[in-house]
């Protein structure tokens, strides 16, 4: 039961890490290597609003998500729009931006283990004899709600359908009058807000540290590669595969092997099925 409960919690956390990255790549084919930095930045923004400006916690969360979304959109508008389609340049630019954000936070004094966000609900309960705190249960509930809302958004709203159209066939979508740059801008903004949402849900379980940005980026990339780059539902399934594998590794080998599981997942997937579980791009290229 402990493996089942904490495996589910860890899997939902990985899905939250990866959804924003998957959305940006799925719509615009941009690998946003600043994703982890935006995750950490949103945590520090929330902390600053609460502790330095004295704002209400939930208002601070909403403002932090909005600010992070604007930052993501500005990154696209002023940097990525100029190099879109140049794969190596996209990776280098987004990684450099992420590095600048993280090291800028470190240089600005946000370092150490003193920065924390309060849990939404304090306390814990028992499920089948296993103690689980309420914040982790909220992560599972809100994570499931986020996936459901994203599905409804992309199937029943005009903007969501436009984003799906861009993800499925960019040229056909452009022929129908959909603005490619506008959709990429929207995807970058929404993806950054999803990173911020993951941060405010998961950072109360520990401390806000700069190093978390690098870990979140690696985990998001691992989930998206295993699930298939560009596939949102593939990312969710891959999150459960890697999430349970990590918990089993912690139980039987030790906590310090957790990141090794994610790296091995990347290597094995690229060797056996480069397009991932639900990706089709590699197979199409091979057939052509």
C-alpha positions as CSV (number, residue, x, y, z in Angstrom):
1,X,0.0,0.0,0.0
2,X,2.9,2.4,0.7
3,X,4.3,1.8,-2.8
4,X,0.9,2.2,-4.3
5,X,0.0,5.5,-2.4
6,X,3.4,7.2,-2.7
7,X,3.9,5.9,-6.3
8,X,0.7,7.6,-7.3
9,X,1.7,10.8,-5.5
10,X,5.1,10.8,-7.1
11,X,3.6,10.1,-10.6
12,X,1.2,13.0,-10.4
13,X,4.0,15.2,-9.3
14,X,6.1,14.2,-12.4
15,X,3.0,14.8,-14.6
16,X,2.8,18.3,-13.2
17,X,6.5,18.9,-13.8
18,X,6.1,17.8,-17.4
19,X,2.8,19.1,-18.7
20,X,4.1,22.6,-19.3
21,X,7.1,21.4,-21.1
22,X,5.0,19.0,-23.2
23,X,2.5,21.8,-24.1
24,X,5.2,24.2,-25.4
25,X,6.9,21.5,-27.4
26,X,3.7,20.0,-28.7
27,X,2.3,23.2,-30.0
28,X,5.5,25.1,-31.2
29,X,8.2,22.4,-31.3
30,X,10.2,24.6,-29.0
31,X,12.2,22.7,-26.3
32,X,11.9,25.1,-23.4
33,X,15.0,24.4,-21.3
34,X,14.1,27.3,-19.1
35,X,11.2,25.3,-17.7
36,X,12.9,24.3,-14.5
37,X,14.1,27.8,-13.9
38,X,10.5,29.2,-14.3
39,X,9.4,26.5,-11.8
40,X,11.8,27.8,-9.2
41,X,11.3,31.5,-10.1
42,X,7.6,31.2,-9.5
43,X,8.3,29.7,-6.0
44,X,10.5,32.6,-5.1
45,X,8.0,35.1,-6.5
46,X,5.3,33.6,-4.3
47,X,7.6,33.7,-1.3
48,X,8.4,37.3,-2.0
49,X,4.8,38.4,-2.3
50,X,3.9,36.6,1.0
51,X,6.9,37.5,3.1
52,X,8.1,40.8,1.7
53,X,4.9,42.4,0.5
54,X,2.6,40.8,3.0
55,X,0.0,39.7,0.5
56,X,-2.6,36.9,1.1
57,X,-1.1,33.5,0.3
58,X,-3.6,32.5,-2.4
59,X,-3.6,35.9,-4.0
60,X,0.2,35.6,-4.1
61,X,-0.1,32.2,-5.8
62,X,-2.4,33.6,-8.5
63,X,-0.1,36.7,-9.1
64,X,3.0,34.5,-9.2
65,X,1.3,32.2,-11.9
66,X,0.3,35.3,-13.9
67,X,3.8,36.9,-13.7
68,X,5.5,33.6,-14.6
69,X,3.1,33.2,-17.6
70,X,4.0,36.8,-18.7
71,X,7.7,36.0,-18.4
72,X,7.3,32.9,-20.5
73,X,5.5,34.8,-23.2
74,X,8.2,37.6,-23.1
75,X,10.9,35.0,-23.6
76,X,9.2,33.8,-26.7
77,X,8.4,37.3,-28.0
78,X,11.8,38.8,-27.6
79,X,14.1,35.8,-28.0
80,X,12.6,32.6,-29.4
81,X,10.6,34.1,-32.2
82,X,13.9,35.2,-33.8
83,X,15.5,31.7,-33.8
84,X,12.4,29.5,-34.1
85,X,13.1,26.5,-36.3
86,X,16.8,26.5,-35.5
87,X,16.9,23.6,-33.1
88,X,20.4,23.9,-31.6
89,X,19.9,27.7,-31.1
90,X,16.5,27.1,-29.4
91,X,18.1,24.7,-26.9
92,X,21.1,26.9,-26.3
93,X,19.0,30.1,-25.9
94,X,16.4,28.6,-23.5
95,X,19.1,26.8,-21.5
96,X,21.0,30.1,-21.2
97,X,17.9,32.0,-20.1
98,X,17.2,29.3,-17.5
99,X,20.8,29.4,-16.3
100,X,20.7,33.2,-16.0
101,X,17.4,33.0,-14.0
102,X,18.7,30.4,-11.6
103,X,22.1,31.9,-11.1
104,X,20.6,35.3,-10.9
105,X,18.4,34.1,-8.0
106,X,21.5,32.6,-6.3
107,X,23.4,35.9,-6.8
108,X,20.5,37.9,-5.5
109,X,20.6,36.0,-2.1
110,X,18.0,33.3,-2.7
111,X,20.1,30.4,-1.5
112,X,20.2,28.0,1.4
113,X,17.3,26.1,3.0
114,X,15.5,29.0,4.6
115,X,12.9,29.7,2.0
116,X,9.7,27.6,2.3
117,X,6.0,27.9,1.3
118,X,3.3,26.9,3.8
119,X,1.1,23.9,3.0
120,X,-2.4,24.7,1.9
121,X,-3.8,22.4,4.6
122,X,-1.7,21.4,7.6
123,X,-1.8,17.9,9.1
124,X,-2.1,14.3,7.8
125,X,-4.4,11.4,7.7
126,X,-4.1,7.6,7.4
127,X,-5.0,5.6,4.3
128,X,-4.9,1.8,4.8
129,X,-2.6,2.4,7.7
130,X,-0.2,4.6,5.8
131,X,0.2,8.2,7.0
132,X,-0.2,10.8,4.2
133,X,-0.2,14.5,4.7
134,X,-3.1,16.6,3.3
135,X,-0.8,18.6,1.0
136,X,0.2,15.4,-0.9
137,X,-3.5,14.4,-1.3
138,X,-4.2,17.9,-2.7
139,X,-1.4,17.4,-5.2
140,X,-3.1,14.2,-6.4
141,X,-6.6,15.9,-6.5
142,X,-5.5,19.1,-8.2
143,X,-3.2,17.2,-10.6
144,X,-6.1,15.1,-11.8
145,X,-8.2,18.2,-12.1
146,X,-5.5,20.0,-14.2
147,X,-5.3,17.0,-16.6
148,X,-9.1,17.0,-16.9
149,X,-9.3,20.8,-17.4
150,X,-6.6,20.7,-20.1
151,X,-8.4,17.9,-21.9
152,X,-11.7,19.9,-21.9
153,X,-9.8,23.1,-22.8
154,X,-8.2,21.6,-25.8
155,X,-11.4,19.9,-27.0
156,X,-14.1,22.4,-26.4
157,X,-12.6,25.9,-26.7
158,X,-11.6,27.8,-29.8
159,X,-8.1,28.6,-28.4
160,X,-7.6,25.0,-27.3
161,X,-8.7,23.6,-30.6
162,X,-6.3,26.0,-32.3
163,X,-3.5,24.8,-30.1
164,X,-4.4,21.2,-30.9
165,X,-4.4,22.0,-34.6
166,X,-0.9,23.5,-34.4
167,X,0.3,20.5,-32.5
168,X,-1.2,18.0,-35.0
169,X,-0.2,19.8,-38.3
170,X,1.2,23.3,-38.2
171,X,1.1,23.8,-42.0
172,X,-2.6,22.8,-42.2
173,X,-3.4,25.0,-39.2
174,X,-1.7,28.0,-40.8
175,X,-3.7,27.4,-44.1
176,X,-6.8,27.7,-42.0
177,X,-5.8,31.1,-40.8
178,X,-4.3,30.2,-37.4
179,X,-1.4,32.4,-36.4
180,X,1.6,30.2,-35.7
181,X,3.5,32.8,-33.7
182,X,0.4,33.7,-31.6
183,X,-0.2,30.1,-30.8
184,X,3.4,29.6,-29.8
185,X,3.3,32.7,-27.6
186,X,0.1,31.4,-25.9
187,X,1.6,27.9,-25.5
188,X,4.8,29.4,-23.9
189,X,2.6,31.5,-21.5
190,X,0.3,28.6,-20.6
191,X,3.3,26.2,-20.2
192,X,5.0,28.6,-17.9
193,X,1.9,29.0,-15.8
194,X,1.7,25.2,-15.6
195,X,5.3,25.2,-14.3
196,X,4.2,27.8,-11.7
197,X,1.2,25.7,-10.7
198,X,3.4,22.7,-10.1
199,X,5.8,24.8,-8.0
200,X,3.1,26.2,-5.7
201,X,1.7,22.7,-5.2
202,X,5.0,20.8,-4.7
203,X,7.4,23.3,-3.1
204,X,5.4,23.4,0.2
205,X,6.6,19.7,0.6
206,X,10.2,20.9,0.9
207,X,12.4,24.0,0.6
208,X,12.7,26.4,-2.3
209,X,16.3,25.9,-3.6
210,X,17.9,26.9,-6.9
211,X,19.1,23.4,-7.5
212,X,15.5,22.2,-7.9
213,X,15.3,23.9,-11.2
214,X,17.9,21.6,-12.8
215,X,16.2,18.5,-11.3
216,X,12.7,19.5,-12.5
217,X,14.1,20.1,-16.0
218,X,15.7,16.6,-16.1
219,X,12.5,15.0,-14.9
220,X,10.3,16.9,-17.3
221,X,12.5,15.9,-20.2
222,X,12.6,12.3,-19.1
223,X,8.8,12.1,-18.9
224,X,8.3,13.8,-22.3
225,X,10.9,11.6,-24.0
226,X,9.4,8.4,-22.6
227,X,5.8,9.5,-23.4
228,X,6.7,10.9,-26.8
229,X,7.7,14.5,-27.4
230,X,4.6,16.5,-28.2
231,X,2.1,14.0,-26.7
232,X,0.4,15.4,-23.6
233,X,-1.4,12.1,-22.7
234,X,1.8,10.2,-23.4
235,X,3.5,12.4,-20.8
236,X,0.9,11.5,-18.2
237,X,1.3,7.8,-18.8
238,X,5.1,8.1,-18.8
239,X,4.9,10.0,-15.5
240,X,3.2,7.0,-13.9
241,X,5.8,4.6,-15.3
242,X,8.8,6.6,-14.1
243,X,7.0,7.6,-10.9
244,X,6.4,4.0,-9.7
245,X,9.9,3.0,-10.9
246,X,11.4,5.7,-8.7
247,X,9.4,4.7,-5.7
248,X,10.4,1.0,-6.1
249,X,14.0,2.1,-6.5
250,X,13.8,4.1,-3.2
251,X,12.2,1.2,-1.4
252,X,14.7,-1.5,-2.6
253,X,17.9,0.4,-3.4
254,X,17.9,3.9,-1.8
255,X,16.7,7.4,-2.3
256,X,19.9,8.6,-4.0
257,X,19.1,6.4,-7.0
258,X,15.9,8.2,-7.9
259,X,17.5,10.5,-10.5
260,X,19.3,7.6,-12.0
261,X,15.9,6.0,-12.9
262,X,15.0,9.1,-14.9
263,X,18.3,9.2,-16.8
264,X,18.1,5.5,-17.5
265,X,14.5,6.0,-18.8
266,X,15.8,8.6,-21.3
267,X,18.7,6.4,-22.5
268,X,16.6,3.2,-22.8
269,X,13.8,5.0,-24.7
270,X,16.2,6.7,-27.1
271,X,17.8,3.3,-27.9
272,X,14.6,1.1,-28.2
273,X,12.0,3.6,-29.3
274,X,13.3,7.1,-30.1
275,X,9.8,8.5,-30.7
276,X,8.6,7.4,-27.2
277,X,5.4,5.5,-26.3
278,X,3.0,7.8,-28.2
279,X,5.4,9.8,-30.5
280,X,5.1,9.3,-34.3
281,X,7.7,11.8,-35.6
282,X,10.6,9.3,-35.9
283,X,8.6,6.6,-37.6
284,X,7.2,9.1,-40.2
285,X,10.7,10.3,-41.0
286,X,12.0,6.7,-41.4
287,X,9.1,5.8,-43.8
288,X,9.8,8.9,-45.9
